[in-house]
Amino acid sequence: MKPDGSVIEFQVRLCGLEVTTRWVLSWGRKAQVLGPRALEKRVRDELRAMASAADKV
């Protein structure tokens, strides 16, 4: 963590990734997923789907 508190590393053990995916996405561009790879993929896939939906509006 930086002295001003601007960096937070969050680790948790969960049975599923759905809630974690939504939580990460709630932080928008301020979030960076460091792992696990399954969470990285879910967040990336959701962002792509959101971008595709936005292009259709």
CHARMM-style PDB file with segment names, atoms N, HN, CA, C and O in Angstrom:
ATOM      1  N   MET     1       0.842  -1.179   0.000  1.00  0.00      PROA
ATOM      2  CA  MET     1       0.000   0.000   0.000  1.00  0.00      PROA
ATOM      3  C   MET     1       0.886   1.240   0.000  1.00  0.00      PROA
ATOM      4  O   MET     1       1.898   1.311   0.698  1.00  0.00      PROA
ATOM      5  N   LYS     2       0.479   2.202  -0.795  1.00  0.00      PROA
ATOM      6  HN  LYS     2      -0.343   2.145  -1.363  1.00  0.00      PROA
ATOM      7  CA  LYS     2       1.193   3.470  -0.808  1.00  0.00      PROA
ATOM      8  C   LYS     2       0.870   4.240   0.469  1.00  0.00      PROA
ATOM      9  O   LYS     2      -0.175   4.012   1.078  1.00  0.00      PROA
ATOM     10  N   PRO     3       1.749   5.143   0.879  1.00  0.00      PROA
ATOM     11  CA  PRO     3       1.510   5.906   2.107  1.00  0.00      PROA
ATOM     12  C   PRO     3       0.160   6.646   2.127  1.00  0.00      PROA
ATOM     13  O   PRO     3      -0.427   6.843   3.192  1.00  0.00      PROA
ATOM     14  N   ASP     4      -0.328   7.055   0.942  1.00  0.00      PROA
ATOM     15  HN  ASP     4       0.148   6.895   0.077  1.00  0.00      PROA
ATOM     16  CA  ASP     4      -1.612   7.771   0.902  1.00  0.00      PROA
ATOM     17  C   ASP     4      -2.811   6.823   0.860  1.00  0.00      PROA
ATOM     18  O   ASP     4      -3.956   7.270   0.784  1.00  0.00      PROA
ATOM     19  N   GLY     5      -2.545   5.503   0.910  1.00  0.00      PROA
ATOM     20  HN  GLY     5      -1.615   5.141   0.972  1.00  0.00      PROA
ATOM     21  CA  GLY     5      -3.625   4.530   0.910  1.00  0.00      PROA
ATOM     22  C   GLY     5      -4.225   4.264  -0.451  1.00  0.00      PROA
ATOM     23  O   GLY     5      -5.305   3.678  -0.526  1.00  0.00      PROA
ATOM     24  N   SER     6      -3.579   4.667  -1.530  1.00  0.00      PROA
ATOM     25  HN  SER     6      -2.702   5.144  -1.469  1.00  0.00      PROA
ATOM     26  CA  SER     6      -4.162   4.572  -2.858  1.00  0.00      PROA
ATOM     27  C   SER     6      -4.062   3.190  -3.492  1.00  0.00      PROA
ATOM     28  O   SER     6      -4.669   2.962  -4.538  1.00  0.00      PROA
ATOM     29  N   VAL     7      -3.332   2.279  -2.910  1.00  0.00      PROA
ATOM     30  HN  VAL     7      -2.838   2.465  -2.060  1.00  0.00      PROA
ATOM     31  CA  VAL     7      -3.225   0.932  -3.461  1.00  0.00      PROA
ATOM     32  C   VAL     7      -3.675  -0.068  -2.406  1.00  0.00      PROA
ATOM     33  O   VAL     7      -3.199  -0.055  -1.271  1.00  0.00      PROA
ATOM     34  N   ILE     8      -4.600  -0.931  -2.803  1.00  0.00      PROA
ATOM     35  HN  ILE     8      -4.987  -0.942  -3.725  1.00  0.00      PROA
ATOM     36  CA  ILE     8      -5.094  -1.958  -1.892  1.00  0.00      PROA
ATOM     37  C   ILE     8      -4.972  -3.300  -2.589  1.00  0.00      PROA
ATOM     38  O   ILE     8      -5.430  -3.453  -3.721  1.00  0.00      PROA
ATOM     39  N   GLU     9      -4.367  -4.261  -1.938  1.00  0.00      PROA
ATOM     40  HN  GLU     9      -3.994  -4.136  -1.018  1.00  0.00      PROA
ATOM     41  CA  GLU     9      -4.348  -5.631  -2.446  1.00  0.00      PROA
ATOM     42  C   GLU     9      -5.362  -6.409  -1.631  1.00  0.00      PROA
ATOM     43  O   GLU     9      -5.299  -6.441  -0.402  1.00  0.00      PROA
ATOM     44  N   PHE    10      -6.294  -7.033  -2.327  1.00  0.00      PROA
ATOM     45  HN  PHE    10      -6.345  -7.007  -3.325  1.00  0.00      PROA
ATOM     46  CA  PHE    10      -7.392  -7.740  -1.683  1.00  0.00      PROA
ATOM     47  C   PHE    10      -7.292  -9.212  -2.013  1.00  0.00      PROA
ATOM     48  O   PHE    10      -7.233  -9.584  -3.185  1.00  0.00      PROA
ATOM     49  N   GLN    11      -7.271 -10.046  -1.006  1.00  0.00      PROA
ATOM     50  HN  GLN    11      -7.318  -9.744  -0.054  1.00  0.00      PROA
ATOM     51  CA  GLN    11      -7.245 -11.491  -1.200  1.00  0.00      PROA
ATOM     52  C   GLN    11      -8.395 -12.106  -0.423  1.00  0.00      PROA
ATOM     53  O   GLN    11      -8.674 -11.723   0.713  1.00  0.00      PROA
ATOM     54  N   VAL    12      -9.063 -13.078  -1.064  1.00  0.00      PROA
ATOM     55  HN  VAL    12      -8.836 -13.389  -1.986  1.00  0.00      PROA
ATOM     56  CA  VAL    12     -10.180 -13.750  -0.419  1.00  0.00      PROA
ATOM     57  C   VAL    12     -10.334 -15.154  -1.007  1.00  0.00      PROA
ATOM     58  O   VAL    12      -9.975 -15.392  -2.161  1.00  0.00      PROA
ATOM     59  N   ARG    13     -10.856 -16.058  -0.227  1.00  0.00      PROA
ATOM     60  HN  ARG    13     -11.147 -15.865   0.710  1.00  0.00      PROA
ATOM     61  CA  ARG    13     -11.165 -17.408  -0.716  1.00  0.00      PROA
ATOM     62  C   ARG    13     -12.685 -17.532  -0.777  1.00  0.00      PROA
ATOM     63  O   ARG    13     -13.381 -17.326   0.218  1.00  0.00      PROA
ATOM     64  N   LEU    14     -13.179 -17.870  -1.953  1.00  0.00      PROA
ATOM     65  HN  LEU    14     -12.614 -18.038  -2.760  1.00  0.00      PROA
ATOM     66  CA  LEU    14     -14.621 -18.005  -2.146  1.00  0.00      PROA
ATOM     67  C   LEU    14     -14.930 -19.298  -2.892  1.00  0.00      PROA
ATOM     68  O   LEU    14     -14.061 -19.881  -3.540  1.00  0.00      PROA
ATOM     69  N   CYS    15     -16.172 -19.730  -2.790  1.00  0.00      PROA
ATOM     70  HN  CYS    15     -16.878 -19.256  -2.264  1.00  0.00      PROA
ATOM     71  CA  CYS    15     -16.610 -20.927  -3.513  1.00  0.00      PROA
ATOM     72  C   CYS    15     -16.814 -20.647  -4.996  1.00  0.00      PROA
ATOM     73  O   CYS    15     -16.662 -21.547  -5.822  1.00  0.00      PROA
ATOM     74  N   GLY    16     -17.153 -19.415  -5.340  1.00  0.00      PROA
ATOM     75  HN  GLY    16     -17.276 -18.684  -4.669  1.00  0.00      PROA
ATOM     76  CA  GLY    16     -17.428 -19.048  -6.715  1.00  0.00      PROA
ATOM     77  C   GLY    16     -16.877 -17.674  -7.032  1.00  0.00      PROA
ATOM     78  O   GLY    16     -16.472 -16.928  -6.140  1.00  0.00      PROA
ATOM     79  N   LEU    17     -16.866 -17.355  -8.304  1.00  0.00      PROA
ATOM     80  HN  LEU    17     -17.195 -17.962  -9.028  1.00  0.00      PROA
ATOM     81  CA  LEU    17     -16.271 -16.091  -8.731  1.00  0.00      PROA
ATOM     82  C   LEU    17     -17.292 -15.026  -9.111  1.00  0.00      PROA
ATOM     83  O   LEU    17     -16.917 -13.881  -9.363  1.00  0.00      PROA
ATOM     84  N   GLU    18     -18.576 -15.378  -9.158  1.00  0.00      PROA
ATOM     85  HN  GLU    18     -18.881 -16.308  -8.953  1.00  0.00      PROA
ATOM     86  CA  GLU    18     -19.587 -14.416  -9.610  1.00  0.00      PROA
ATOM     87  C   GLU    18     -19.608 -13.155  -8.752  1.00  0.00      PROA
ATOM     88  O   GLU    18     -19.561 -12.048  -9.289  1.00  0.00      PROA
ATOM     89  N   VAL    19     -19.677 -13.300  -7.457  1.00  0.00      PROA
ATOM     90  HN  VAL    19     -19.715 -14.199  -7.021  1.00  0.00      PROA
ATOM     91  CA  VAL    19     -19.733 -12.135  -6.559  1.00  0.00      PROA
ATOM     92  C   VAL    19     -18.441 -11.330  -6.654  1.00  0.00      PROA
ATOM     93  O   VAL    19     -18.473 -10.099  -6.674  1.00  0.00      PROA
ATOM     94  N   THR    20     -17.327 -12.011  -6.711  1.00  0.00      PROA
ATOM     95  HN  THR    20     -17.301 -13.011  -6.694  1.00  0.00      PROA
ATOM     96  CA  THR    20     -16.035 -11.318  -6.806  1.00  0.00      PROA
ATOM     97  C   THR    20     -15.927 -10.564  -8.119  1.00  0.00      PROA
ATOM     98  O   THR    20     -15.420  -9.443  -8.150  1.00  0.00      PROA
ATOM     99  N   THR    21     -16.399 -11.167  -9.203  1.00  0.00      PROA
ATOM    100  HN  THR    21     -16.812 -12.077  -9.177  1.00  0.00      PROA
ATOM    101  CA  THR    21     -16.379 -10.500 -10.515  1.00  0.00      PROA
ATOM    102  C   THR    21     -17.172  -9.198 -10.454  1.00  0.00      PROA
ATOM    103  O   THR    21     -16.701  -8.158 -10.915  1.00  0.00      PROA
ATOM    104  N   ARG    22     -18.364  -9.255  -9.890  1.00  0.00      PROA
ATOM    105  HN  ARG    22     -18.746 -10.100  -9.516  1.00  0.00      PROA
ATOM    106  CA  ARG    22     -19.208  -8.060  -9.798  1.00  0.00      PROA
ATOM    107  C   ARG    22     -18.548  -7.000  -8.915  1.00  0.00      PROA
ATOM    108  O   ARG    22     -18.612  -5.807  -9.213  1.00  0.00      PROA
ATOM    109  N   TRP    23     -17.923  -7.439  -7.842  1.00  0.00      PROA
ATOM    110  HN  TRP    23     -17.871  -8.408  -7.601  1.00  0.00      PROA
ATOM    111  CA  TRP    23     -17.261  -6.497  -6.938  1.00  0.00      PROA
ATOM    112  C   TRP    23     -16.105  -5.800  -7.651  1.00  0.00      PROA
ATOM    113  O   TRP    23     -15.951  -4.583  -7.549  1.00  0.00      PROA
ATOM    114  N   VAL    24     -15.302  -6.568  -8.367  1.00  0.00      PROA
ATOM    115  HN  VAL    24     -15.427  -7.557  -8.449  1.00  0.00      PROA
ATOM    116  CA  VAL    24     -14.179  -5.985  -9.110  1.00  0.00      PROA
ATOM    117  C   VAL    24     -14.701  -4.979 -10.133  1.00  0.00      PROA
ATOM    118  O   VAL    24     -14.174  -3.872 -10.240  1.00  0.00      PROA
ATOM    119  N   LEU    25     -15.728  -5.356 -10.878  1.00  0.00      PROA
ATOM    120  HN  LEU    25     -16.156  -6.256 -10.790  1.00  0.00      PROA
ATOM    121  CA  LEU    25     -16.277  -4.464 -11.899  1.00  0.00      PROA
ATOM    122  C   LEU    25     -16.851  -3.189 -11.289  1.00  0.00      PROA
ATOM    123  O   LEU    25     -16.874  -2.145 -11.941  1.00  0.00      PROA
ATOM    124  N   SER    26     -17.311  -3.266 -10.052  1.00  0.00      PROA
ATOM    125  HN  SER    26     -17.292  -4.114  -9.523  1.00  0.00      PROA
ATOM    126  CA  SER    26     -17.868  -2.067  -9.412  1.00  0.00      PROA
ATOM    127  C   SER    26     -16.814  -0.983  -9.209  1.00  0.00      PROA
ATOM    128  O   SER    26     -17.159   0.187  -9.048  1.00  0.00      PROA
ATOM    129  N   TRP    27     -15.539  -1.354  -9.215  1.00  0.00      PROA
ATOM    130  HN  TRP    27     -15.258  -2.305  -9.347  1.00  0.00      PROA
ATOM    131  CA  TRP    27     -14.458  -0.386  -9.054  1.00  0.00      PROA
ATOM    132  C   TRP    27     -14.038   0.244 -10.381  1.00  0.00      PROA
ATOM    133  O   TRP    27     -13.218   1.162 -10.405  1.00  0.00      PROA
ATOM    134  N   GLY    28     -14.605  -0.253 -11.490  1.00  0.00      PROA
ATOM    135  HN  GLY    28     -15.271  -0.998 -11.471  1.00  0.00      PROA
ATOM    136  CA  GLY    28     -14.302   0.311 -12.798  1.00  0.00      PROA
ATOM    137  C   GLY    28     -12.820   0.243 -13.117  1.00  0.00      PROA
ATOM    138  O   GLY    28     -12.143  -0.728 -12.778  1.00  0.00      PROA
ATOM    139  N   ARG    29     -12.326   1.275 -13.767  1.00  0.00      PROA
ATOM    140  HN  ARG    29     -12.875   2.064 -14.043  1.00  0.00      PROA
ATOM    141  CA  ARG    29     -10.927   1.282 -14.211  1.00  0.00      PROA
ATOM    142  C   ARG    29      -9.933   1.379 -13.063  1.00  0.00      PROA
ATOM    143  O   ARG    29      -8.729   1.248 -13.283  1.00  0.00      PROA
ATOM    144  N   LYS    30     -10.400   1.602 -11.867  1.00  0.00      PROA
ATOM    145  HN  LYS    30     -11.378   1.709 -11.688  1.00  0.00      PROA
ATOM    146  CA  LYS    30      -9.507   1.684 -10.712  1.00  0.00      PROA
ATOM    147  C   LYS    30      -9.062   0.308 -10.226  1.00  0.00      PROA
ATOM    148  O   LYS    30      -8.145   0.201  -9.412  1.00  0.00      PROA
ATOM    149  N   ALA    31      -9.716  -0.750 -10.727  1.00  0.00      PROA
ATOM    150  HN  ALA    31     -10.461  -0.663 -11.388  1.00  0.00      PROA
ATOM    151  CA  ALA    31      -9.387  -2.112 -10.286  1.00  0.00      PROA
ATOM    152  C   ALA    31      -8.410  -2.771 -11.244  1.00  0.00      PROA
ATOM    153  O   ALA    31      -8.423  -2.516 -12.448  1.00  0.00      PROA
ATOM    154  N   GLN    32      -7.574  -3.612 -10.689  1.00  0.00      PROA
ATOM    155  HN  GLN    32      -7.564  -3.819  -9.711  1.00  0.00      PROA
ATOM    156  CA  GLN    32      -6.681  -4.450 -11.485  1.00  0.00      PROA
ATOM    157  C   GLN    32      -6.677  -5.839 -10.855  1.00  0.00      PROA
ATOM    158  O   GLN    32      -6.337  -5.992  -9.681  1.00  0.00      PROA
ATOM    159  N   VAL    33      -7.052  -6.838 -11.629  1.00  0.00      PROA
ATOM    160  HN  VAL    33      -7.328  -6.713 -12.582  1.00  0.00      PROA
ATOM    161  CA  VAL    33      -7.079  -8.210 -11.131  1.00  0.00      PROA
ATOM    162  C   VAL    33      -5.693  -8.812 -11.290  1.00  0.00      PROA
ATOM    163  O   VAL    33      -5.144  -8.847 -12.392  1.00  0.00      PROA
ATOM    164  N   LEU    34      -5.136  -9.281 -10.194  1.00  0.00      PROA
ATOM    165  HN  LEU    34      -5.582  -9.253  -9.299  1.00  0.00      PROA
ATOM    166  CA  LEU    34      -3.815  -9.899 -10.212  1.00  0.00      PROA
ATOM    167  C   LEU    34      -3.915 -11.423 -10.283  1.00  0.00      PROA
ATOM    168  O   LEU    34      -2.933 -12.089 -10.609  1.00  0.00      PROA
ATOM    169  N   GLY    35      -5.058 -11.965  -9.990  1.00  0.00      PROA
ATOM    170  HN  GLY    35      -5.855 -11.423  -9.725  1.00  0.00      PROA
ATOM    171  CA  GLY    35      -5.268 -13.407 -10.040  1.00  0.00      PROA
ATOM    172  C   GLY    35      -6.486 -13.749  -9.228  1.00  0.00      PROA
ATOM    173  O   GLY    35      -7.014 -12.887  -8.527  1.00  0.00      PROA
ATOM    174  N   PRO    36      -6.936 -14.935  -9.295  1.00  0.00      PROA
ATOM    175  CA  PRO    36      -6.460 -16.023 -10.137  1.00  0.00      PROA
ATOM    176  C   PRO    36      -6.848 -15.814 -11.598  1.00  0.00      PROA
ATOM    177  O   PRO    36      -7.641 -14.931 -11.925  1.00  0.00      PROA
ATOM    178  N   ARG    37      -6.282 -16.632 -12.457  1.00  0.00      PROA
ATOM    179  HN  ARG    37      -5.638 -17.349 -12.191  1.00  0.00      PROA
ATOM    180  CA  ARG    37      -6.534 -16.477 -13.897  1.00  0.00      PROA
ATOM    181  C   ARG    37      -8.014 -16.586 -14.242  1.00  0.00      PROA
ATOM    182  O   ARG    37      -8.498 -15.902 -15.144  1.00  0.00      PROA
ATOM    183  N   ALA    38      -8.726 -17.438 -13.529  1.00  0.00      PROA
ATOM    184  HN  ALA    38      -8.333 -17.993 -12.796  1.00  0.00      PROA
ATOM    185  CA  ALA    38     -10.163 -17.595 -13.791  1.00  0.00      PROA
ATOM    186  C   ALA    38     -10.904 -16.283 -13.549  1.00  0.00      PROA
ATOM    187  O   ALA    38     -11.823 -15.950 -14.297  1.00  0.00      PROA
ATOM    188  N   LEU    39     -10.521 -15.538 -12.523  1.00  0.00      PROA
ATOM    189  HN  LEU    39      -9.774 -15.808 -11.916  1.00  0.00      PROA
ATOM    190  CA  LEU    39     -11.150 -14.246 -12.257  1.00  0.00      PROA
ATOM    191  C   LEU    39     -10.745 -13.228 -13.320  1.00  0.00      PROA
ATOM    192  O   LEU    39     -11.579 -12.451 -13.785  1.00  0.00      PROA
ATOM    193  N   GLU    40      -9.490 -13.229 -13.698  1.00  0.00      PROA
ATOM    194  HN  GLU    40      -8.813 -13.861 -13.320  1.00  0.00      PROA
ATOM    195  CA  GLU    40      -9.031 -12.340 -14.771  1.00  0.00      PROA
ATOM    196  C   GLU    40      -9.859 -12.571 -16.031  1.00  0.00      PROA
ATOM    197  O   GLU    40     -10.310 -11.616 -16.664  1.00  0.00      PROA
ATOM    198  N   LYS    41     -10.060 -13.845 -16.395  1.00  0.00      PROA
ATOM    199  HN  LYS    41      -9.693 -14.620 -15.881  1.00  0.00      PROA
ATOM    200  CA  LYS    41     -10.816 -14.177 -17.594  1.00  0.00      PROA
ATOM    201  C   LYS    41     -12.268 -13.730 -17.479  1.00  0.00      PROA
ATOM    202  O   LYS    41     -12.813 -13.159 -18.423  1.00  0.00      PROA
ATOM    203  N   ARG    42     -12.898 -13.980 -16.342  1.00  0.00      PROA
ATOM    204  HN  ARG    42     -12.455 -14.444 -15.575  1.00  0.00      PROA
ATOM    205  CA  ARG    42     -14.297 -13.572 -16.163  1.00  0.00      PROA
ATOM    206  C   ARG    42     -14.458 -12.065 -16.284  1.00  0.00      PROA
ATOM    207  O   ARG    42     -15.387 -11.592 -16.939  1.00  0.00      PROA
ATOM    208  N   VAL    43     -13.566 -11.309 -15.663  1.00  0.00      PROA
ATOM    209  HN  VAL    43     -12.811 -11.694 -15.132  1.00  0.00      PROA
ATOM    210  CA  VAL    43     -13.639  -9.850 -15.727  1.00  0.00      PROA
ATOM    211  C   VAL    43     -13.399  -9.388 -17.168  1.00  0.00      PROA
ATOM    212  O   VAL    43     -14.123  -8.528 -17.669  1.00  0.00      PROA
ATOM    213  N   ARG    44     -12.403  -9.943 -17.824  1.00  0.00      PROA
ATOM    214  HN  ARG    44     -11.814 -10.641 -17.417  1.00  0.00      PROA
ATOM    215  CA  ARG    44     -12.110  -9.575 -19.220  1.00  0.00      PROA
ATOM    216  C   ARG    44     -13.300  -9.887 -20.119  1.00  0.00      PROA
ATOM    217  O   ARG    44     -13.692  -9.056 -20.938  1.00  0.00      PROA
ATOM    218  N   ASP    45     -13.881 -11.087 -19.973  1.00  0.00      PROA
ATOM    219  HN  ASP    45     -13.562 -11.763 -19.308  1.00  0.00      PROA
ATOM    220  CA  ASP    45     -15.036 -11.469 -20.797  1.00  0.00      PROA
ATOM    221  C   ASP    45     -16.223 -10.546 -20.562  1.00  0.00      PROA
ATOM    222  O   ASP    45     -16.917 -10.168 -21.506  1.00  0.00      PROA
ATOM    223  N   GLU    46     -16.455 -10.185 -19.311  1.00  0.00      PROA
ATOM    224  HN  GLU    46     -15.891 -10.491 -18.545  1.00  0.00      PROA
ATOM    225  CA  GLU    46     -17.571  -9.288 -18.997  1.00  0.00      PROA
ATOM    226  C   GLU    46     -17.341  -7.896 -19.587  1.00  0.00      PROA
ATOM    227  O   GLU    46     -18.268  -7.282 -20.114  1.00  0.00      PROA
ATOM    228  N   LEU    47     -16.118  -7.406 -19.498  1.00  0.00      PROA
ATOM    229  HN  LEU    47     -15.365  -7.905 -19.070  1.00  0.00      PROA
ATOM    230  CA  LEU    47     -15.802  -6.095 -20.074  1.00  0.00      PROA
ATOM    231  C   LEU    47     -15.988  -6.093 -21.591  1.00  0.00      PROA
ATOM    232  O   LEU    47     -16.494  -5.126 -22.160  1.00  0.00      PROA
ATOM    233  N   ARG    48     -15.580  -7.170 -22.234  1.00  0.00      PROA
ATOM    234  HN  ARG    48     -15.168  -7.956 -21.772  1.00  0.00      PROA
ATOM    235  CA  ARG    48     -15.773  -7.279 -23.690  1.00  0.00      PROA
ATOM    236  C   ARG    48     -17.262  -7.294 -24.030  1.00  0.00      PROA
ATOM    237  O   ARG    48     -17.692  -6.630 -24.973  1.00  0.00      PROA
ATOM    238  N   ALA    49     -18.052  -8.054 -23.261  1.00  0.00      PROA
ATOM    239  HN  ALA    49     -17.703  -8.593 -22.495  1.00  0.00      PROA
ATOM    240  CA  ALA    49     -19.494  -8.108 -23.508  1.00  0.00      PROA
ATOM    241  C   ALA    49     -20.142  -6.745 -23.297  1.00  0.00      PROA
ATOM    242  O   ALA    49     -21.038  -6.350 -24.043  1.00  0.00      PROA
ATOM    243  N   MET    50     -19.680  -6.029 -22.273  1.00  0.00      PROA
ATOM    244  HN  MET    50     -18.952  -6.349 -21.666  1.00  0.00      PROA
ATOM    245  CA  MET    50     -20.217  -4.691 -22.003  1.00  0.00      PROA
ATOM    246  C   MET    50     -19.869  -3.736 -23.149  1.00  0.00      PROA
ATOM    247  O   MET    50     -20.711  -2.947 -23.579  1.00  0.00      PROA
ATOM    248  N   ALA    51     -18.636  -3.810 -23.637  1.00  0.00      PROA
ATOM    249  HN  ALA    51     -17.953  -4.451 -23.287  1.00  0.00      PROA
ATOM    250  CA  ALA    51     -18.206  -2.941 -24.743  1.00  0.00      PROA
ATOM    251  C   ALA    51     -19.003  -3.256 -26.000  1.00  0.00      PROA
ATOM    252  O   ALA    51     -19.390  -2.350 -26.739  1.00  0.00      PROA
ATOM    253  N   SER    52     -19.243  -4.521 -26.240  1.00  0.00      PROA
ATOM    254  HN  SER    52     -18.928  -5.257 -25.641  1.00  0.00      PROA
ATOM    255  CA  SER    52     -20.021  -4.933 -27.423  1.00  0.00      PROA
ATOM    256  C   SER    52     -21.451  -4.413 -27.318  1.00  0.00      PROA
ATOM    257  O   SER    52     -22.008  -3.927 -28.303  1.00  0.00      PROA
ATOM    258  N   ALA    53     -22.042  -4.511 -26.145  1.00  0.00      PROA
ATOM    259  HN  ALA    53     -21.590  -4.906 -25.345  1.00  0.00      PROA
ATOM    260  CA  ALA    53     -23.407  -4.016 -25.946  1.00  0.00      PROA
ATOM    261  C   ALA    53     -23.464  -2.499 -26.120  1.00  0.00      PROA
ATOM    262  O   ALA    53     -24.429  -1.969 -26.671  1.00  0.00      PROA
ATOM    263  N   ALA    54     -22.434  -1.808 -25.652  1.00  0.00      PROA
ATOM    264  HN  ALA    54     -21.650  -2.238 -25.204  1.00  0.00      PROA
ATOM    265  CA  ALA    54     -22.386  -0.342 -25.766  1.00  0.00      PROA
ATOM    266  C   ALA    54     -22.279   0.074 -27.229  1.00  0.00      PROA
ATOM    267  O   ALA    54     -22.845   1.094 -27.622  1.00  0.00      PROA
ATOM    268  N   ASP    55     -21.560  -0.702 -28.039  1.00  0.00      PROA
ATOM    269  HN  ASP    55     -21.100  -1.531 -27.719  1.00  0.00      PROA
ATOM    270  CA  ASP    55     -21.404  -0.396 -29.458  1.00  0.00      PROA
ATOM    271  C   ASP    55     -22.732  -0.508 -30.212  1.00  0.00      PROA
ATOM    272  O   ASP    55     -22.908   0.109 -31.262  1.00  0.00      PROA
ATOM    273  N   LYS    56     -23.664  -1.297 -29.672  1.00  0.00      PROA
ATOM    274  HN  LYS    56     -23.521  -1.799 -28.819  1.00  0.00      PROA
ATOM    275  CA  LYS    56     -24.946  -1.515 -30.333  1.00  0.00      PROA
ATOM    276  C   LYS    56     -25.978  -0.457 -29.975  1.00  0.00      PROA
ATOM    277  O   LYS    56     -27.061  -0.424 -30.561  1.00  0.00      PROA
ATOM    278  N   VAL    57     -25.651   0.415 -29.012  1.00  0.00      PROA
ATOM    279  HN  VAL    57     -24.772   0.388 -28.536  1.00  0.00      PROA
ATOM    280  CA  VAL    57     -26.608   1.441 -28.571  1.00  0.00      PROA
ATOM    281  C   VAL    57     -26.577   2.609 -29.514  1.00  0.00      PROA
ATOM    282  OT1 VAL    57     -27.310   3.579 -29.319  1.00  0.00      PROA
TER     283      VAL     57
END
